[in-house]
């Protein structure tokens, strides 16, 4: 039974890879970013149940949760993401944080994006420090790819396919890829994450946050800074 499941995942990842590379560019142009179909669909709050697989397609984190708040303006996007990790899933000590491995962790991260052109493409605001460039490029009115590209090798380290088949559902597949910056096979899969998202209302946000904190036994809150560093924060 386990072999059958793994085979299906491998085939699916290959299909998704082909879709990302060969997806035809067919997007509407608009004077304002907030008027493009892809960003109109994305705007709002999304509750997501997630899983993370290693390169062998075995579970690294079987289940964790996130809430994503996407605010779109005329020329930019602000994405605020909360991820809720169960005990043992977030290894804070590896990041220099004084967090026991057996507690649940809530990770908060804010990213800011600026429009580039009139087709809905956005790039990370400012010159983000480090060896990577960040961009989100719509390929259709409901599908885009977020790419994290190595500045030196010009190869992607991550490709995240974002698809919204309807206004209430948002599915994301994120592939970690060997970009040639270290010894390894260029293009080899490093990891794979799946995000099963559903739209929620602003009025229900606090209730969802409290339920996820209880579900994942959250005892610590971590802030991801723009420079790539992490720090402990007071619980909100």
C-alpha positions as CSV (number, residue, x, y, z in Angstrom):
1,X,0.0,0.0,0.0
2,X,2.8,2.4,0.9
3,X,4.5,1.8,-2.5
4,X,1.3,2.6,-4.4
5,X,0.9,5.9,-2.6
6,X,4.5,6.9,-3.2
7,X,4.2,6.1,-6.9
8,X,1.2,8.3,-7.2
9,X,3.0,11.2,-5.5
10,X,6.0,10.9,-7.8
11,X,3.8,10.9,-10.9
12,X,1.9,13.9,-9.6
13,X,5.0,15.9,-8.9
14,X,6.3,15.2,-12.4
15,X,3.0,16.4,-13.9
16,X,3.1,19.6,-11.8
17,X,6.6,20.2,-12.9
18,X,5.6,20.0,-16.5
19,X,2.7,22.3,-15.9
20,X,4.9,25.0,-14.3
21,X,7.5,24.9,-17.1
22,X,5.1,24.6,-20.1
23,X,2.0,26.6,-18.8
24,X,1.1,29.1,-21.6
25,X,1.2,32.7,-20.7
26,X,-2.4,33.9,-20.9
27,X,-3.1,36.8,-18.5
28,X,-5.2,39.9,-18.6
29,X,-3.4,43.3,-18.5
30,X,-4.7,46.0,-16.1
31,X,-3.8,49.5,-15.1
32,X,-4.0,48.5,-11.4
33,X,-2.7,45.3,-9.8
34,X,-5.9,45.0,-7.7
35,X,-7.8,44.7,-11.0
36,X,-6.0,41.7,-12.4
37,X,-8.0,38.4,-12.2
38,X,-5.3,36.5,-10.3
39,X,-4.9,39.0,-7.5
40,X,-8.6,39.7,-7.3
41,X,-9.1,36.0,-6.5
42,X,-6.2,35.9,-4.0
43,X,-7.2,38.9,-2.0
44,X,-8.5,38.0,1.5
45,X,-7.9,35.5,4.3
46,X,-7.1,31.8,3.7
47,X,-7.1,28.9,6.2
48,X,-4.9,26.1,5.1
49,X,-4.1,22.5,6.1
50,X,-0.6,21.5,5.0
51,X,1.8,18.7,4.7
52,X,5.6,18.5,4.0
53,X,7.4,15.7,2.3
54,X,11.1,15.1,2.0
55,X,13.0,14.3,-1.3
56,X,12.1,10.6,-0.8
57,X,8.4,11.6,-0.5
58,X,8.2,10.4,3.1
59,X,6.5,12.7,5.6
60,X,8.7,15.3,7.3
61,X,5.7,17.1,8.8
62,X,2.5,15.1,8.3
63,X,0.1,17.9,9.3
64,X,0.4,21.6,10.2
65,X,-1.7,24.7,9.5
66,X,-1.5,28.2,8.3
67,X,-3.6,31.4,7.9
68,X,-2.6,33.7,5.0
69,X,-3.8,37.3,4.8
70,X,-3.3,38.8,1.3
71,X,-3.9,42.5,0.8
72,X,-3.7,43.8,-2.7
73,X,-3.4,47.5,-3.7
74,X,-3.0,49.4,-7.0
75,X,0.7,48.6,-7.2
76,X,1.6,46.1,-4.6
77,X,0.8,43.1,-2.4
78,X,1.3,42.5,1.3
79,X,1.2,38.9,2.5
80,X,1.0,38.1,6.2
81,X,1.4,34.4,7.0
82,X,0.9,32.6,10.2
83,X,2.1,28.9,10.3
84,X,1.2,26.7,13.2
85,X,3.6,23.8,13.8
86,X,2.8,20.9,16.2
87,X,5.3,19.9,18.9
88,X,8.5,18.5,17.4
89,X,7.9,20.0,13.9
90,X,9.7,23.3,14.3
91,X,13.4,23.0,15.4
92,X,14.1,26.4,16.9
93,X,17.5,25.5,18.3
94,X,18.8,25.0,14.8
95,X,18.0,28.7,14.2
96,X,19.6,29.9,17.4
97,X,16.3,30.2,19.3
98,X,15.8,29.0,22.8
99,X,12.8,26.8,22.1
100,X,12.3,23.3,23.2
101,X,11.7,20.8,20.5
102,X,8.6,19.4,22.2
103,X,6.5,22.6,22.0
104,X,4.2,23.9,19.3
105,X,5.4,27.0,17.5
106,X,3.6,29.8,15.7
107,X,5.7,31.4,12.9
108,X,4.7,34.9,11.7
109,X,6.1,36.3,8.4
110,X,5.2,39.4,6.4
111,X,6.4,39.8,2.8
112,X,5.9,42.9,0.6
113,X,5.7,42.8,-3.2
114,X,5.7,45.5,-5.9
115,X,4.1,45.3,-9.3
116,X,6.4,44.9,-12.3
117,X,4.6,45.7,-15.5
118,X,0.8,45.4,-16.1
119,X,0.3,41.6,-16.3
120,X,0.1,41.0,-12.5
121,X,3.8,40.0,-12.0
122,X,5.2,41.1,-8.7
123,X,8.7,41.1,-7.2
124,X,9.9,41.3,-3.6
125,X,10.0,44.9,-2.4
126,X,13.5,46.5,-2.2
127,X,16.7,44.6,-2.6
128,X,16.1,41.6,-0.3
129,X,19.5,40.7,1.2
130,X,20.9,37.3,0.4
131,X,21.6,35.2,-2.7
132,X,18.0,34.9,-3.9
133,X,15.5,36.9,-5.9
134,X,11.7,36.5,-5.3
135,X,8.9,36.8,-7.9
136,X,5.3,35.8,-8.4
137,X,4.2,35.5,-12.1
138,X,0.6,34.8,-13.1
139,X,0.2,32.4,-16.1
140,X,-3.6,32.4,-16.2
141,X,-6.3,34.3,-14.5
142,X,-6.3,31.8,-11.6
143,X,-2.8,30.3,-11.5
144,X,0.7,31.7,-10.8
145,X,4.2,30.5,-9.9
146,X,6.2,32.0,-7.0
147,X,9.9,31.5,-7.8
148,X,12.9,31.9,-5.5
149,X,15.8,32.2,-7.9
150,X,19.5,31.9,-7.1
151,X,21.2,35.2,-8.2
152,X,24.4,33.4,-9.1
153,X,23.3,30.2,-10.8
154,X,20.1,31.8,-12.2
155,X,18.3,28.6,-11.3
156,X,15.2,28.3,-9.1
157,X,15.6,27.0,-5.5
158,X,11.8,26.9,-5.0
159,X,8.9,26.8,-7.4
160,X,5.5,27.3,-5.8
161,X,2.4,26.7,-7.9
162,X,-0.6,28.7,-6.7
163,X,-4.0,27.8,-8.1
164,X,-7.5,29.0,-7.3
165,X,-10.1,26.8,-9.2
166,X,-12.9,28.9,-7.6
167,X,-13.1,32.0,-5.4
168,X,-13.3,30.0,-2.2
169,X,-10.4,27.5,-2.7
170,X,-6.7,28.1,-2.9
171,X,-4.3,25.2,-3.5
172,X,-0.5,25.5,-3.4
173,X,2.3,23.0,-4.3
174,X,5.8,24.1,-3.3
175,X,8.8,22.3,-4.7
176,X,12.3,22.7,-3.2
177,X,14.8,22.2,-6.0
178,X,18.6,21.8,-6.1
179,X,19.7,25.1,-7.7
180,X,23.4,24.1,-8.2
181,X,24.7,26.2,-5.3
182,X,25.9,23.1,-3.4
183,X,27.1,19.7,-4.4
184,X,24.2,17.7,-5.8
185,X,22.2,17.0,-8.9
186,X,20.9,20.2,-10.4
187,X,17.1,20.1,-10.6
188,X,16.7,17.3,-8.1
189,X,13.8,17.5,-5.7
190,X,14.7,18.5,-2.2
191,X,11.2,18.6,-0.7
192,X,7.5,19.0,-1.5
193,X,4.8,20.8,0.4
194,X,1.0,20.8,-0.2
195,X,-1.4,23.5,1.0
196,X,-5.1,22.9,1.0
197,X,-6.6,26.4,1.5
198,X,-10.2,27.7,2.0
199,X,-11.3,31.3,2.2
200,X,-12.5,32.6,5.7
201,X,-13.9,35.8,6.9
202,X,-12.3,38.6,8.9
203,X,-14.9,38.1,11.6
204,X,-13.9,34.5,12.1
205,X,-10.1,35.1,12.1
206,X,-9.6,35.3,15.9
207,X,-11.6,32.1,16.5
208,X,-9.6,30.2,13.9
209,X,-6.3,31.5,15.4
210,X,-7.3,30.4,18.9
211,X,-8.4,27.0,17.7
212,X,-5.2,26.4,15.8
213,X,-3.1,27.4,18.8
214,X,-5.0,24.9,20.9
215,X,-4.8,22.2,18.3
216,X,-1.1,22.5,17.8
217,X,-0.3,23.2,21.5
218,X,1.4,26.5,20.6
219,X,3.7,27.6,23.4
220,X,6.1,29.9,21.5
221,X,5.8,32.5,18.8
222,X,8.6,33.3,16.3
223,X,9.0,36.3,13.9
224,X,10.7,35.8,10.6
225,X,12.5,39.1,9.8
226,X,13.0,40.5,6.2
227,X,16.8,39.8,6.5
228,X,16.2,36.1,6.9
229,X,16.8,36.0,10.7
230,X,14.3,34.8,13.3
231,X,13.5,36.0,16.8
232,X,11.2,35.0,19.6
233,X,8.1,37.2,20.1
234,X,5.6,37.7,22.8
235,X,2.4,35.7,22.3
236,X,-0.4,37.8,20.9
